[in-house]
């Protein structure tokens, strides 16, 4: 069934920020006593907030200084300003949705400042402007609060909504909100989404077909 609203996660679904961010996190934690390979960061920390990274890292032996959160965000933002790639096929998907009059929105656990940095260069910020939601203001995924807020603002029911996310936290938020979820798993272990109710997809072109959008 073609939806009336499609909600996108940001990192890893619209733009490839995770490679850059995970490298910064690994380097930062290494300076404070915790060595973690970059390829393990996505398994240990992805889908949460930077504060939750600190909690888990501390449990594992990191000795984070006072004010570390501001420091790591500064490093991440600086790295992201150098540019990030748009996920392959997502612009085509968005074009299909808008051509059919289907509403689009973003639900991200990342802060608004980070999304603006990563989305504005490609024009995606402008395309979604006014429909960009951060969990820092509306409740972090896996809680469904942000999803409910987006649907209420769009005046669309859960049965008319589809969410696209690449992390268990987002897929569980969709599940809790009664929303159909497509789990984008082009990279990493697809088993990370087991038990979330998401339908795994490996390309944005597949989503065009699943949503029954005209070619």
Helices and strands as residue ranges (DSSP letters): E 5-8, H 18-31, H 38-45, H 50-59, H 68-80, H 90-99, E 103-108, H 112-120, H 124-128, E 132-134, H 135-138, H 145-154, G 158-160, E 161-165, H 168-177, E 180-184, G 190-193, E 199-201, H 204-210
